[in-house]
Amino acid sequence: MSLALASALLGAPAFAQTPAGDALRGKALFDNPAQASGNNGLMTCSSCHGSVEARRATISQNTGGAYDPYANIEFGTAMTRLVAALQGQQAMAAFRVLTAQQVSDIAAYRRTRRRPILPTRRN
Ligand code: HEC
């Protein structure tokens, strides 16, 4: 992927200057991009991808890992995969209006999902 091209398409600074992502804002953007970004008409991410866990499993699998909804994905990987999808997937073209900050926020949310702690049995 050309970073210069990604920057041009996203109206964003180069990847090295990527703003730090905020996972809470990322969750709001993933759940309801239209409302959270102020761009009316954007579909929800889950309408195509089901859930953030499903996306995380796909990213893990596509970068050599297991299909694991709680895979440990680095921020940089989440960011690279999302930027590539925004550029390359025609289905996601509408989301090119997102700012660099919003893309970072979504990547941060993707990264920070943790495996749920199952209750342990006490005797
Ligand atoms: C209209 C359908 C659609 C919507 C809405 C959509 N996507 Fe996608 N997205 C796709 C398709 C199709 C692909 C390529 C196939 C795949 O990875 O499932 C893709 C790929 C991706 C990938 C690349 C995964 C990888 O590493 O291979 C990421 C990350 C992603 N989408 C995130 C998002 C996020 C975040 C949103 C919401 C802001 C979103 N998508 C909204 C259709 C959509």
Residues whose N, C-alpha, C, O or C-beta is under 5 A from the ligand:
A	BS01	HEC	L29 P33 M43 T44 C45 C48 T58 I59 N62 R81 L82 A85 Q89 A91 M92 F95 I106
